[in-house]
């Protein structure tokens, strides 16, 4: 456990670089590839540490987990694309209903896929580790969101400070 603080510190440092590299994070496709790699490395480090994966487990776990997350991402992107194809200015009841049904089908498909992959993953790791995986994923997402919020707040403070300085300069010129 002596290495735990070092990994966490390194992870937070890495996340700060990732967040600083992102001025406007709207969706995963808009993230700089280098930043995405750093974020993925941080996620791997966090999950590996939280699950306490042995080298043998990690070797078998990560290919299955990557395949699962890639398929899940593809399904979510498919829904997002269909959602974006709807014109909010001209709502079409039929298309909206089709999107709702498609979304429900995708949720069912994702649940079925999660059941399948959970079974495959549990052949490599314990049930406790699988439960820890879900918690680690949630914690990582929350950590990223917190970093983004901190970054946006800092940016807002900088903009407010800049605006305030400009007003002060203008007032000095007038007086």
KOLPANU-327816 format. One record per atom (N, C-alpha, C, O, CB): residue in three letters; z, x, y. Coordinates in pm, whole numbers, padded with zeros to 5 digits, always signed. Glycine has a CB too. Example, Ala and Ser with C-alpha at 12.3 -4.5 7.8 and 13.67 -1.06 7.14 Angstrom:
ALA+00780+01319-00569/ALA+00780+01230-00450/ALA+00780+01320-00330/ALA+00846+01424-00332/ALA+00905+01131-00447/SER+00708+01285-00225/SER+00714+01367-00106/SER+00787+01290+00003/SER+00804+01341+00114/SER+00572+01408-00060/
This chain:
UNK+00000+00080-00121/UNK+00000+00000+00000/UNK+00000+00085+00127/UNK-00004+00029+00237/UNK+00119-00091+00000/UNK+00004+00216+00114/UNK+00001+00302+00232/UNK-00134+00293+00302/UNK-00142+00317+00422/UNK+00032+00446+00193/UNK-00239+00261+00229/UNK-00373+00256+00287/UNK-00402+00121+00352/UNK-00503+00108+00423/UNK-00475+00284+00180/UNK-00318+00020+00331/UNK-00340-00113+00386/UNK-00351-00111+00539/UNK-00447-00167+00593/UNK-00228-00207+00344/UNK-00256-00049+00613/UNK-00269-00047+00759/UNK-00394+00028+00805/UNK-00454-00008+00906/UNK-00146+00016+00822/UNK-00433+00131+00732/UNK-00551+00207+00771/UNK-00677+00122+00756/UNK-00764+00124+00842/UNK-00564+00335+00687/UNK-00686+00049+00647/UNK-00802-00038+00626/UNK-00806-00149+00731/UNK-00911-00178+00788/UNK-00800-00100+00484/UNK-00691-00209+00757/UNK-00686-00317+00855/UNK-00722-00265+00994/UNK-00795-00331+01067/UNK-00548-00381+00856/UNK-00670-00149+01031/UNK-00702-00089+01160/UNK-00852-00058+01168/UNK-00917-00088+01268/UNK-00619+00039+01184/UNK-00905+00002+01064/UNK-01048+00032+01060/UNK-01131-00094+01069/UNK-01233-00097+01138/UNK-01083+00108+00935/UNK-01088-00197+00999/UNK-01158-00324+00999/UNK-01159-00385+01139/UNK-01262-00432+01186/UNK-01094-00421+00900/UNK-01045-00384+01205/UNK-01038-00440+01340/UNK-01120-00358+01438/UNK-01185-00414+01527/UNK-00892-00447+01386/UNK-01118-00226+01422/UNK-01199-00141+01507/UNK-01348-00171+01486/UNK-01424-00182+01582/UNK-01170+00007+01478/UNK-01387-00183+01361/UNK-01526-00215+01329/UNK-01565-00350+01387/UNK-01674-00366+01441/UNK-01548-00213+01177/UNK-01475-00448+01375/UNK-01504-00580+01430/UNK-01518-00576+01581/UNK-01600-00648+01638/UNK-01395-00679+01391/UNK-01438-00493+01646/UNK-01451-00484+01792/UNK-01588-00431+01831/UNK-01646-00476+01929/UNK-01341-00395+01850/UNK-01641-00334+01754/UNK-01775-00284+01781/UNK-01879-00393+01757/UNK-01974-00407+01834/UNK-01806-00161+01693/UNK-01860-00470+01651/UNK-01954-00577+01619/UNK-01954-00681+01730/UNK-02060-00723+01776/UNK-01920-00642+01484/UNK-01835-00721+01773/UNK-01826-00823+01877/UNK-01881-00771+02008/UNK-01947-00845+02081/UNK-01682-00870+01894/UNK-01853-00646+02040/UNK-01905-00590+02164/UNK-02056-00581+02163/UNK-02119-00586+02268/UNK-01846-00452+02188/UNK-02116-00569+02047/UNK-02261-00560+02037/UNK-02327-00696+02055/UNK-02449-00705+02069/UNK-02301-00501+01904/UNK-02247-00803+02055/UNK-02301-00937+02064/UNK-02266-00998+02198/UNK-02150-01029+02224/UNK-02248-01026+01949/UNK-02366-01017+02284/UNK-02338-01081+02411/UNK-02336-01232+02395/UNK-02248-01300+02447/UNK-02441-01040+02515/UNK-02434-01284+02322/UNK-02440-01427+02301/UNK-02466-01452+02153/UNK-02578-01434+02105/UNK-02550-01493+02389/UNK-02364-01493+02082/UNK-02379-01519+01940/UNK-02396-01669+01921/UNK-02302-01746+01937/UNK-02255-01465+01859/UNK-02518-01709+01886/UNK-02547-01850+01869/UNK-02557-01884+01721/UNK-02494-01979+01676/UNK-02675-01888+01941/UNK-02634-01807+01647/UNK-02641-01828+01502/UNK-02665-01693+01435/UNK-02703-01597+01501/UNK-02752-01930+01465/UNK-02643-01686+01303/UNK-02652-01558+01234/UNK-02787-01489+01245/UNK-02792-01366+01236/UNK-02620-01578+01091/UNK-02895-01562+01265/UNK-03026-01500+01274/UNK-03043-01422+01404/UNK-03129-01334+01411/UNK-03134-01605+01262/UNK-02963-01451+01505/UNK-02977-01385+01633/UNK-02890-01260+01644/UNK-02893-01192+01747/UNK-02943-01480+01744/UNK-02814-01228+01542/UNK-02728-01111+01545/UNK-02812-00987+01519/UNK-02899-00986+01431/UNK-02613-01123+01442/UNK-02786-00884+01595/UNK-02852-00755+01577/UNK-02832-00709+01433/UNK-02721-00717+01380/UNK-02796-00650+01678/UNK-02938-00659+01367/UNK-02924-00616+01228/UNK-02814-00512+01206/UNK-02746-00515+01103/UNK-03055-00560+01179/UNK-02798-00421+01300/UNK-02691-00320+01285/UNK-02554-00386+01294/UNK-02463-00351+01219/UNK-02705-00211+01393/UNK-02540-00480+01384/UNK-02414-00551+01398/UNK-02387-00634+01272/UNK-02273-00643+01225/UNK-02415-00643+01523/UNK-02493-00693+01218/UNK-02478-00771+01095/UNK-02431-00681+00980/UNK-02345-00721+00901/UNK-02610-00840+01058/UNK-02487-00561+00972/UNK-02445-00467+00867/UNK-02298-00429+00883/UNK-02223-00424+00785/UNK-02532-00341+00870/UNK-02257-00404+01006/UNK-02117-00370+01031/UNK-02025-00486+00996/UNK-01918-00468+00939/UNK-02096-00329+01178/UNK-02069-00607+01031/UNK-01988-00724+01000/UNK-01979-00743+00849/UNK-01873-00777+00797/UNK-02048-00850+01067/UNK-02088-00721+00779/UNK-02089-00733+00633/UNK-01998-00629+00570/UNK-01925-00658+00476/UNK-02232-00719+00578/UNK-02002-00507+00622/UNK-01914-00401+00571/UNK-01768-00437+00594/UNK-01683-00413+00508/UNK-01946-00266+00637/UNK-01739-00494+00710/UNK-01601-00535+00739/UNK-01558-00648+00646/UNK-01444-00650+00598/UNK-01588-00579+00886/UNK-01649-00741+00620/UNK-01617-00853+00530/UNK-01591-00801+00389/UNK-01497-00844+00323/UNK-01733-00957+00529/UNK-01674-00708+00343/UNK-01657-00651+00209/UNK-01523-00579+00200/UNK-01450-00593+00101/UNK-01772-00553+00176/UNK-01490-00503+00304/UNK-01363-00429+00304/UNK-01245-00525+00299/UNK-01150-00504+00223/UNK-01353-00339+00428/UNK-01251-00630+00379/UNK-01141-00726+00382/UNK-01126-00797+00248/UNK-01015-00807+00195/UNK-01163-00829+00493/UNK-01236-00845+00194/UNK-01229-00919+00068/UNK-01184-00828-00046/UNK-01100-00867-00127/UNK-01366-00981+00035/UNK-01239-00708-00052/UNK-01200-00614-00157/UNK-01051-00585-00150/UNK-00982-00582-00252/UNK-01280-00483-00146/UNK-01001-00564-00029/UNK-00859-00534-00012/UNK-00773-00655-00046/UNK-00673-00642-00117/UNK-00831-00489+00132/UNK-00810-00771+00005/UNK-00728-00892-00017/UNK-00724-00931-00164/UNK-00621-00977-00214/UNK-00783-01008+00066/UNK-00836-00912-00234/UNK-00840-00949-00376/UNK-00779-00840-00463/UNK-00744-00865-00578/UNK-00983-00976-00419/UNK-00767-00722-00409/UNK-00717-00610-00489/UNK-00812-00578-00603/UNK-00769-00556-00716/UNK-00577-00642-00544/UNK-00942-00577-00573/UNK-01042-00553-00676/UNK-01034-00410-00729/UNK-01023-00315-00652/UNK-01183-00581-00622/UNK-01038-00398-00858/UNK-01050-00266-00918/UNK-01196-00222-00904/UNK-01283-00307-00880/UNK-01004-00266-01070/UNK-01226-00093-00917/UNK-01366-00050-00908/UNK-01456-00121-01009/UNK-01570-00155-00978/UNK-01376+00101-00929/UNK-01405-00144-01129/UNK-01483-00213-01232/UNK-01509-00358-01191/UNK-01621-00408-01206/UNK-01411-00208-01368/UNK-01405-00425-01139/UNK-01423-00563-01095/UNK-01522-00570-00978/UNK-01610-00656-00976/UNK-01288-00624-01054/UNK-01506-00479-00883/UNK-01593-00480-00765/UNK-01739-00462-00804/UNK-01827-00528-00748/UNK-01551-00370-00667/UNK-01764-00374-00899/UNK-01901-00348-00944/UNK-01966-00474-01001/UNK-02086-00495-00983/UNK-01902-00237-01049/UNK-01888-00556-01070/UNK-01942-00678-01130/UNK-01936-00797-01034/UNK-02022-00885-01036/UNK-01865-00712-01258/UNK-01833-00799-00949/UNK-01810-00911-00858/UNK-01914-00921-00747/UNK-01970-01028-00723/UNK-01672-00900-00798/UNK-01940-00809-00678/UNK-02022-00815-00557/UNK-02165-00864-00579/UNK-02215-00939-00495/UNK-02026-00682-00495/UNK-02233-00827-00686/UNK-02368-00883-00704/UNK-02367-01036-00720/UNK-02454-01105-00667/UNK-02435-00819-00826/UNK-02269-01087-00794/UNK-02260-01233-00813/UNK-02227-01301-00681/UNK-02289-01401-00644/UNK-02153-01268-00920/UNK-02131-01245-00610/UNK-02087-01304-00484/UNK-02199-01301-00380/UNK-02219-01399-00307/UNK-01964-01230-00431/UNK-02272-01191-00372/UNK-02384-01181-00276/UNK-02492-01284-00308/UNK-02546-01348-00218/UNK-02444-01039-00278/UNK-02522-01299-00435/UNK-02622-01397-00476/UNK-02578-01538-00434/UNK-02658-01615-00381/UNK-02646-01391-00629/UNK-02453-01570-00459/UNK-02398-01701-00422/UNK-02405-01722-00271/UNK-02453-01826-00225/UNK-02252-01714-00471/UNK-02358-01625-00194/UNK-02357-01643-00049/UNK-02499-01652+00008/UNK-02523-01724+00105/UNK-02282-01529+00018/UNK-02592-01579-00052/UNK-02731-01586-00006/UNK-02790-01725-00031/UNK-02856-01781+00056/UNK-02816-01478-00076/UNK-02767-01779-00149/UNK-02819-01913-00180/UNK-02754-02019-00091/UNK-02821-02112-00046/UNK-02794-01947-00328/UNK-02624-02003-00066/UNK-02553-02099+00020/UNK-02610-02091+00162/UNK-02629-02194+00227/UNK-02400-02071+00020/UNK-02636-01971+00210/UNK-02692-01952+00343/UNK-02832-02015+00352/UNK-02866-02079+00452/UNK-02698-01803+00378/UNK-02912-01995+00250/UNK-03046-02053+00248/UNK-03041-02206+00255/UNK-03119-02268+00327/UNK-03122-02009+00122/UNK-02948-02267+00182/UNK-02936-02413+00186/UNK-02893-02460+00324/UNK-02946-02559+00375/UNK-02835-02461+00080/UNK-02798-02391+00384/UNK-02752-02430+00517/UNK-02861-02410+00622/UNK-02874-02490+00715/UNK-02626-02350+00555/UNK-02938-02304+00607/UNK-03049-02282+00701/UNK-03155-02390+00687/UNK-03214-02433+00786/UNK-03112-02144+00677/UNK-03178-02434+00565/UNK-03275-02541+00542/UNK-03231-02669+00614/UNK-03312-02737+00676/UNK-03292-02567+00390/UNK-03103-02701+00605/UNK-03051-02819+00675/UNK-03063-02800+00826/UNK-03104-02891+00898/UNK-02904-02846+00635/UNK-03027-02681+00874/UNK-03031-02653+01018/UNK-03174-02667+01070/UNK-03196-02720+01179/UNK-02977-02511+01047/UNK-03273-02620+00993/UNK-03412-02630+01036/UNK-03455-02776+01045/UNK-03521-02816+01140/UNK-03504-02554+00940/UNK-03417-02854+00946/UNK-03453-02996+00951/UNK-03383-03067+01066/UNK-03440-03154+01132/UNK-03418-03065+00818/UNK-03260-03028+01090/UNK-03184-03087+01199/UNK-03248-03054+01333/UNK-03255-03139+01422/UNK-03038-03038+01196/UNK-03294-02932+01347/UNK-03356-02890+01473/UNK-03494-02953+01493/UNK-03543-02961+01605/UNK-03368-02738+01477/UNK-03555-02998+01385/UNK-03688-03060+01397/UNK-03680-03201+01455/UNK-03781-03257+01497/UNK-03758-03063+01261/UNK-03560-03259+01456/UNK-03544-03391+01516/UNK-03549-03378+01667/UNK-03494-03284+01725/UNK-03410-03457+01471/UNK-03615-03471+01730/UNK-03625-03472+01875/UNK-03515-03560+01933/UNK-03520-03682+01919/UNK-03765-03522+01921/UNK-03413-03499+01998/UNK-03303-03579+02050/UNK-03346-03674+02162/UNK-03280-03775+02187/UNK-03194-03488+02100/UNK-03455-03641+02228/UNK-03503-03726+02336/UNK-03567-03855+02283/UNK-03570-03957+02352/UNK-03604-03650+02422/UNK-03618-03848+02160/UNK-03682-03965+02098/UNK-03623-03986+01958/UNK-03686-03949+01859/UNK-03837-03946+02090/UNK-03506-04044+01951/UNK-03443-04062+01819/UNK-03524-04155+01728/UNK-03573-04260+01770/UNK-03301-04119+01837/UNK-03537-04113+01606/UNK-03609-04190+01504/UNK-03509-04223+01394/UNK-03463-04135+01321/UNK-03735-04110+01447/UNK-03476-04350+01382/UNK-03374-04395+01287/UNK-03406-04351+01145/UNK-03317-04307+01072/UNK-03362-04546+01293/UNK-03531-04363+01105/UNK-03570-04327+00968/UNK-03549-04178+00943/UNK-03494-04139+00840/UNK-03717-04365+00943/UNK-03592-04095+01037/UNK-03575-03950+01020/UNK-03428-03911+01020/UNK-03387-03821+00947/UNK-03650-03874+01132/UNK-03348-03978+01101/UNK-03205-03950+01105/UNK-03140-03985+00971/UNK-03057-03910+00920/UNK-03139-04028+01218/UNK-03178-04099+00914/UNK-03125-04138+00784/UNK-03169-04041+00675/UNK-03091-04007+00585/UNK-03171-04281+00748/UNK-03295-03996+00683/UNK-03343-03897+00587/UNK-03264-03767+00597/UNK-03233-03705+00496/UNK-03493-03869+00610/UNK-03231-03727+00719/UNK-03152-03605+00738/UNK-03011-03621+00681/UNK-02958-03530+00619/UNK-03145-03569+00888/UNK-02953-03737+00702/UNK-02820-03764+00647/UNK-02824-03755+00494/UNK-02739-03691+00433/UNK-02768-03903+00692/UNK-02923-03820+00434/UNK-02936-03816+00288/UNK-02962-03675+00237/UNK-02907-03633+00135/UNK-03047-03910+00243/UNK-03046-03603+00309/UNK-03075-03465+00272/UNK-02947-03381+00280/UNK-02920-03300+00191/UNK-03185-03405+00363/UNK-02870-03401+00385/UNK-02744-03328+00400/UNK-02647-03357+00286/UNK-02581-03266+00236/UNK-02678-03364+00532/UNK-02639-03482+00245/UNK-02552-03518+00133/UNK-02600-03456+00002/UNK-02520-03410-00079/UNK-02545-03670+00118/UNK-02733-03455-00018/UNK-02789-03392-00137/UNK-02758-03242-00138/UNK-02725-03186-00242/UNK-02940-03415-00144/UNK-02769-03179-00021/UNK-02739-03036-00013/UNK-02591-03009-00041/UNK-02557-02912-00108/UNK-02777-02982+00125/UNK-02504-03095+00010/UNK-02361-03077-00018/UNK-02333-03087-00167/UNK-02254-03009-00220/UNK-02278-03182+00057/UNK-02396-03181-00233/UNK-02377-03195-00378/UNK-02433-03073-00451/UNK-02371-03021-00544/UNK-02444-03323-00429/UNK-02549-03029-00406/UNK-02612-02911-00466/UNK-02523-02788-00446/UNK-02507-02705-00536/UNK-02753-02886-00406/UNK-02465-02776-00326/UNK-02376-02664-00296/UNK-02249-02670-00381/UNK-02201-02568-00429/UNK-02339-02663-00146/UNK-02196-02790-00400/UNK-02078-02806-00485/UNK-02110-02766-00629/UNK-02032-02695-00693/UNK-02025-02952-00480/UNK-02222-02812-00681/UNK-02263-02776-00817/UNK-02281-02625-00829/UNK-02242-02565-00929/UNK-02393-02849-00855/UNK-02341-02566-00727/UNK-02362-02422-00729/UNK-02228-02349-00723/UNK-02209-02248-00792/UNK-02452-02380-00611/UNK-02135-02398-00643/UNK-02004-02335-00634/UNK-01930-02343-00767/UNK-01862-02247-00806/UNK-01921-02401-00523/UNK-01942-02454-00836/UNK-01880-02465-00969/UNK-01937-02361-01064/UNK-01863-02294-01137/UNK-01900-02607-01026/UNK-02069-02348-01063/UNK-02136-02252-01150/UNK-02093-02110-01118/UNK-02055-02034-01208/UNK-02288-02265-01137/UNK-02098-02074-00991/UNK-02063-01938-00953/UNK-01915-01909-00970/UNK-01877-01797-01003/UNK-02103-01912-00809/UNK-01830-02009-00949/UNK-01686-01989-00973/UNK-01662-01953-01118/UNK-01581-01865-01149/UNK-01606-02115-00934/UNK-01731-02021-01208/UNK-01719-01989-01350/UNK-01765-01847-01380/UNK-01700-01774-01455/UNK-01799-02088-01435/UNK-01877-01809-01321/UNK-01928-01673-01341/UNK-01834-01569-01283/UNK-01810-01464-01343/UNK-02067-01658-01279/UNK-01782-01598-01164/UNK-01693-01503-01098/UNK-01561-01490-01174/UNK-01504-01381-01182/UNK-01666-01547-00952/UNK-01513-01600-01230/UNK-01385-01595-01304/UNK-01398-01518-01435/UNK-01296-01488-01499/UNK-01336-01736-01332/UNK-01517-01486-01476/UNK-01534-01397-01591/UNK-01509-01252-01550/UNK-01493-01164-01635/UNK-01675-01411-01651/UNK-01506-01228-01417/UNK-01488-01093-01364/UNK-01349-01076-01302/UNK-01285-00973-01319/UNK-01597-01062-01261/UNK-01303-01179-01228/UNK-01174-01172-01161/UNK-01085-01286-01209/UNK-01131-01377-01278/UNK-01192-01178-01008/UNK-00958-01279-01174/UNK-00862-01381-01217/UNK-00872-01505-01127/UNK-00934-01501-01021/UNK-00718-01325-01214/UNK-00810-01614-01172/UNK-00805-01736-01092/UNK-00731-01710-00960/UNK-00771-01762-00856/UNK-00737-01851-01171/UNK-00626-01632-00965/UNK-00551-01599-00843/UNK-00640-01524-00744/UNK-00636-01549-00624/UNK-00427-01515-00877/UNK-00719-01433-00795/UNK-00810-01358-00707/UNK-00916-01451-00647/UNK-00955-01435-00532/UNK-00879-01244-00785/UNK-00962-01549-00726/UNK-01059-01644-00674/UNK-00998-01727-00562/UNK-01064-01754-00462/UNK-01110-01735-00787/UNK-00874-01769-00580/UNK-00806-01843-00474/UNK-00788-01754-00351/UNK-00802-01800-00238/UNK-00669-01895-00523/UNK-00757-01628-00373/UNK-00743-01534-00261/UNK-00877-01513-00191/UNK-00881-01488-00070/UNK-00688-01400-00312/UNK-00986-01521-00265/UNK-01119-01506-00207/UNK-01143-01614-00103/UNK-01190-01585+00008/UNK-01228-01512-00316/UNK-01113-01736-00135/UNK-01134-01847-00040/UNK-01051-01825+00087/UNK-01100-01848+00198/UNK-01097-01982-00104/UNK-00929-01782+00070/UNK-00841-01755+00185/UNK-00895-01637+00267/UNK-00895-01642+00390/UNK-00695-01726+00138/UNK-00941-01533+00199/UNK-00996-01416+00269/UNK-01121-01454+00348/UNK-01140-01406+00460/UNK-01029-01304+00168/UNK-01206-01539+00292/UNK-01325-01586+00364/UNK-01286-01662+00490/UNK-01343-01640+00597/UNK-01413-01675+00273/UNK-01188-01750+00477/UNK-01142-01826+00593/UNK-01082-01733+00698/UNK-01109-01747+00817/UNK-01038-01932+00550/UNK-01000-01640+00655/UNK-00938-01546+00747/UNK-01042-01462+00819/UNK-01029-01436+00939/UNK-00840-01454+00673/UNK-01145-01419+00748/UNK-01250-01339+00809/UNK-01325-01419+00916/UNK-01349-01371+01026/UNK-01348-01287+00702/UNK-01361-01543+00881/UNK-01429-01628+00980/UNK-01342-01647+01103/UNK-01391-01640+01216/UNK-01463-01765+00918/UNK-01213-01671+01082/UNK-01122-01691+01195/UNK-01109-01564+01279/UNK-01103-01571+01402/UNK-00984-01735+01145/UNK-01106-01449+01212/UNK-01098-01322+01283/UNK-01222-01302+01371/UNK-01210-01259+01486/UNK-01083-01205+01183/UNK-01338-01334+01318/UNK-01462-01321+01395/UNK-01460-01417+01514/UNK-01494-01378+01626/UNK-01586-01350+01304/UNK-01421-01541+01490/UNK-01415-01638+01599/UNK-01317-01594+01707/UNK-01345-01607+01826/UNK-01376-01777+01546/UNK-01201-01542+01667/UNK-01103-01494+01764/UNK-01160-01380+01847/UNK-01142-01375+01968/UNK-00975-01449+01693/UNK-01230-01288+01780/UNK-01290-01175+01852/UNK-01396-01224+01950/UNK-01405-01174+02062/UNK-01352-01075+01752/UNK-01475-01321+01909/UNK-01577-01376+01999/UNK-01513-01444+02119/UNK-01559-01429+02232/UNK-01667-01475+01925/UNK-01406-01519+02095/UNK-01337-01585+02205/UNK-01276-01483+02300/UNK-01282-01500+02422/UNK-01227-01678+02151/UNK-01219-01376+02245/UNK-01164-01270+02329/UNK-01274-01206+02413/UNK-01256-01180+02532/UNK-01093-01163+02244/UNK-01386-01182+02349/UNK-01499-01120+02417/UNK-01550-01209+02530/UNK-01577-01162+02641/UNK-01613-01089+02318/UNK-01562-01338+02502/UNK-01609-01431+02605/UNK-01509-01443+02719/UNK-01548-01449+02836/UNK-01634-01569+02544/UNK-01381-01446+02686/UNK-01278-01453+02790/UNK-01282-01329+02878/UNK-01270-01338+03000/UNK-01139-01470+02727/UNK-01297-01213+02817/UNK-01307-01088+02893/UNK-01430-01090+02983/UNK-01423-01050+03099/UNK-01313-00966+02798/UNK-01540-01135+02930/UNK-01664-01145+03008/UNK-01644-01240+03126/UNK-01690-01213+03236/UNK-01781-01192+02920/UNK-01577-01351+03103/UNK-01552-01449+03209/UNK-01461-01389+03317/UNK-01484-01409+03436/UNK-01488-01577+03151/UNK-01358-01313+03274/UNK-01270-01248+03372/UNK-01347-01148+03456/UNK-01327-01139+03577/UNK-01152-01178+03301/UNK-01437-01073+03392/UNK-01518-00976+03465/UNK-01607-01046+03568/UNK-01620-01001+03681/UNK-01604-00894+03367/UNK-01668-01158+03526/UNK-01755-01232+03618/UNK-01674-01289+03734/UNK-01718-01284+03849/UNK-01827-01345+03544/UNK-01556-01342+03704/UNK-01470-01396+03811/UNK-01428-01286+03907/UNK-01428-01306+04029/UNK-01346-01464+03750/UNK-01393-01170+03854/UNK-01354-01057+03937/UNK-01469-01012+04025/UNK-01450-00985+04144/UNK-01306-00941+03849/UNK-01588-01005+03967/UNK-01707-00966+04043/UNK-01735-01066+04155/UNK-01763-01027+04268/UNK-01829-00954+03949/UNK-01727-01196+04123/UNK-01749-01299+04224/UNK-01645-01290+04335/UNK-01677-01304+04453/UNK-01747-01437+04159/UNK-01522-01267+04297/UNK-01414-01257+04394/UNK-01436-01137+04486/UNK-01414-01146+04607/UNK-01277-01246+04322/UNK-01478-01025+04429/UNK-01506-00906+04510/UNK-01622-00930+04606/UNK-01619-00884+04721/UNK-01536-00786+04420/UNK-01724-01000+04559/UNK-01838-01030+04647/UNK-01795-01117+04764/UNK-01839-01096+04877/UNK-01951-01098+04567/UNK-01711-01215+04739/UNK-01661-01303+04846/UNK-01579-01222+04946/UNK-01590-01241+05067/UNK-01576-01420+04788/UNK-01495-01131+04894/UNK-01413-01047+04983/UNK-01502-00958+05071/UNK-01476-00942+05190/UNK-01314-00960+04900/UNK-01605-00900+05012/UNK-01698-00815+05090/UNK-01768-00895+05198/UNK-01785-00848+05310/UNK-01802-00751+04997/UNK-01810-01017+05163/UNK-01877-01101+05260/UNK-01782-01140+05373/UNK-01822-01145+05489/UNK-01933-01226+05193/UNK-01659-01168+05339/UNK-01561-01203+05442/UNK-01533-01085+05534/UNK-01513-01104+05654/UNK-01430-01250+05377/UNK-01532-00965+05480/UNK-01509-00844+05561/UNK-01626-00822+05659/UNK-01607-00782+05774/UNK-01491-00720+05469/UNK-01747-00850+05610/UNK-01865-00833+05695/UNK-01865-00933+05809/UNK-01905-00901+05921/UNK-01994-00847+05613/UNK-01821-01054+05781/UNK-01818-01161+05881/UNK-01710-01130+05985/UNK-01733-01155+06104/UNK-01791-01298+05814/UNK-01598-01079+05945/UNK-01488-01051+06037/UNK-01511-00924+06105/UNK-01430-00882+06187/UNK-01355-01047+05968/
